[in-house]
Amino acid sequence: MSEIYDEILKRERKRSVLALLAMIVVLPFALWAAQGIHLENNVANWLPKDDPLSVTLKWYHRQFSHEDRIIVSWDSSSLRDRRVESFVAELKNTANKGELGELFSSVRSPNEAIKFMADFKVDRDEAVQRLRGIMFSTGKNHVYVELGKDARSQIDTAIERLIGAAATDLSLNIRVARDKYSKTDEGETIGLRVEWDGLNPDDERFAQFRQLSLSMPLDLSDDEDDPDPLFTNCELDGPVVIPITYSEAAIENLKVSYQALQDAAVAANIDPNEFRLGGSPIVRSSLNRAVKGAGWNRDYPVWQLNKRSPVLLSLIVGLFLSFVMLRSGRLATLVLMIALYTTFVTLSLVPVTKGSMNMVLVVMPNLLLVLTISGGIHVANYWKHAAAHDLKTAVREAVRMAKEPCALASVTTAIGLISLMTSPLKPVRDFGMYSAIGCVGAIFTILVGLPALLLFWPSKAFAVSETSPKVWDRLGSFLTRRWLLVSSGCLTAFAISLVGLKDFRTETKVIRYFPNTSKLIQDYYFLEDNLSGIVPVETVVRFGPEAQEKLNILQRLELVRELERRIGEYQDITGTISLADFRPVSNELAENATRIQRALYNKRVNETQKALRGEKASAVKRLLAVSTESLDTPDGRELSRPGDELWRITAQVLVMTDMDYTVLTDDVDRIATEVLGPSGANHVVTGTIPLFLRTQKAVLESLIRSFGLAFCIIAVVMMVLLRNPLAGLIAMLPNLMPVGVVFGLIAWNGLAIDIGSMITASVALGIAIDGTLHLLTWFKEGVGRGLSRDEAVSAALAHCGPAMWQTSAIVGIGLMMLSGCDLLLVSRFGLIMAALIGAALVADIIFLPALLAGPLGRLIERSVQAQKAKEPSAATTEVAAEAVS
């Protein structure tokens, strides 16, 4: 017999050497491939290319030569601020002269926009009013008062007189300061900054104050009819927006373009704490930095590790807890080695398959660590059980015990992950695919790699009493006596939590993935409170040949102006812009117009047609386009035909509110239908907001579809495994409970689920099934040995309980360390996964044993006994069979 065992051990060593060599050979290739990992977080690319909204958005981009745009401002900016022109010049002259070529294809100051509108005969005051909520302040305002040339030498006296006159004549308590940014080239102050409570663009007191200030004479004793004025100008002023359009080079190099903006601000003497940025490229750039910051964030000191590197802290905590739980540094080290190896090799597949990292895929490494550590700890505990009886055969016995439950757990978890590939969202599909590959690969590292390492570097053997603490026997005894009460309590908690799902909602605004204390969020609040909504909704008005024949170009322009006015009245829209804003208002020709009036009107029509469709077509191409393509959406909606005239209306919408975007887009669509109805023109609403809505709907659809598919497939696996359909369904209850309880409580508390939280449902189902399979395997084994149901429950808990709670503690607490991450997508993932793992532990060591002591156990017991009656008695021992093989 000793010779047989020696031969078996010899074969095991040979297989182990080959397995370890294969793992070593793969490692250098994985290291080389991992260098090609890059980030891609463009929400516009999440939906499939054939999605109707994606098709519409790309069509809109082609028609209007659309490029990503950002808005820039700073707290003390104003129309008179000389730094505005300095900043614009710096971007045009310096930031565009890099190795990457032109970074910003368009940079326009507010004064340039006013001048451009003046070329179309729109006066200055009207231009400012039309651009309010787009480029000019809607909230934080002040009055700019310019001193007469002779008054600049007595500025203190001028300030005293102005304050006194406002208080006496207008009962207005004003605050006056020198405008330090309106100076002559010699540094002489030429303007004052005046404020009072309640000042806003609609404040009627401004007109009174303006009249008062401009009527004040320089010399009070001057009796002339036209005395020299104390102040020569008085205008409402406030922060301004500088719109900047990114080029392809800037989009491909977000880090470089972001730094170019910061450098230009410093060169223009703008305080970095006041500098405000907003827009999709800025969010993507911040998102990329936040994703990298989860691994290593240089903004925090090293000793603040929960912020410096949440991922590293998670790993360190997991390592420490592994040492404590397994009570063996060697076992803990081996488990973490195979977990890190599995994670790293899987991660290297991303660049190899031409993929990219994104805000969802960034949590995959932690997930794979969780799954591999879980399986590894089960194998380590099985090894401890076997080594307590015979160290020489411990590895072989551990693999025998772990093979079925670990393989089934990995496969069922992979099924849960593969179900995510049914999602229309690319980040979710990528997460499901790569994580499933890693999960299947973990079967090899857990059942081959770890045993190979244990064979050559085993830990010390443990006493039998150390491998099965008495607490599990006592817990088993309690649950078998009170199984009805425990089962009823768990089902009641499950049912109450499910009621909360009626208020379940999702959130896909990327800006919501950042904490309120972040600079980006503070910038967004400033920009939206004082200047402009940041997210655009685009309405494209289409005039086909019949509509163009019916309405001349002035009529079409005024129709667009009316639609823009109606859209601009919407509460959460700060401002709108269209080509109509750059043209003077043209009144409709009266029916009784004279021949001369008709001739002049027709002349304006011809001149406008010639200008907009000919001479100045290139200048207005971003607002007016003539279609050259025939295109319908996949759902049959007609977008354009060659020769169609397309007019663009952009509405800037607040993103930091809780406004329902569905209501907004429906209302914009309704307004457009009402205004355009009799004209023969039609329209389409597109842009970032409809994309948000479609993505939000896709998140909910993905959650339901992927979880439903995973549940059905795993339920079938359980039915086959237990050889009883009813038993399979009952056994799924402990696996559904964690998801129902956690997501139900989230909904009860009015919290929204983001795309990162959504993927945890299918993942949790796979993780919960891991403990279920191990416990069911050992319960069946106990019943097969002739134990009663109660004894089999206690024996299964004693065998699996330590591994299950160790795994849950290590993984759950480790994932909780991600809560310190500045990127809320990652921190929420960690917290929700930790909650799900904790709930799964309760379900597996409380709810499932109670069910096994009751109806589920009876069904399994009958199935095992029936199967046992059919099986012939073994003629040879397993050892002999192995020796012969």
Secondary structure by P-SEA (a helix, b strand, c coil): caaaaaaaaaaaaaaaaaaaaaaaaaaaaaaaaaccbbbbbccccccccccaaaaaaaaaaaaacccbbbbbbccccccccaaaaaaaaaaacccccccccccccccccaaaaaaaaaaacccaaaaaaaaccccccccbbbbbbbbccccccaaaaaaaaaaaaaaaccccbbbbbbccccccccccccbbbbbcccccccccaaaaaaaaaaacccccccccccccccccbbbbbcbbbbbbbbcaaaaacaaaaaaaaaaaaaaaccccccbbbbcaaaaaaaaaaaaaaaaccccccccccccccaaaaaaaaaaaaaaaaaccaaaaaaaaaaaaaaaaaaaaacccccccccccccaaaaaaaaaaaaaaaaaaaaaaaaaaccccaaaaaaaaaaaaaaaaaaaaaaaaaaaacccccaaaaaaaaaaaaaaaaaaaaaacaaaaaaaacccccccccccccaaaaaaaaaaaaaaaaaaaaaaaaaaaaaaaccccccccccccccccccaaaaaaaaaaacccccbbbbbbbbbcaaaaaaccaaaaaaaaaaaaaaaaacccccccccccccccccccccccccaaaaaaaaaaaaaaaaaaaccccccccccbbbbcbbbbcccccccccccbbbbbbbbbbbccccccaaaaaaaaaaaaaaaacccccccccccaaaaaaaaaaaaaaaaaaaaaaaaaaaaaaaaaaaccaaaaaaaacccaaaaaaaaaaaaaacccccccccaaaaaaaaaaaaaaaaaaaaaaaaaaacccaaaaaaaaaaacaaaaaaaaaaaaaaaaaacccccaaaaaaaaaaaaaaaaaaaaaacaaaaaaacaaaaaaaaaaaaaaaacccccccaaaaaaac
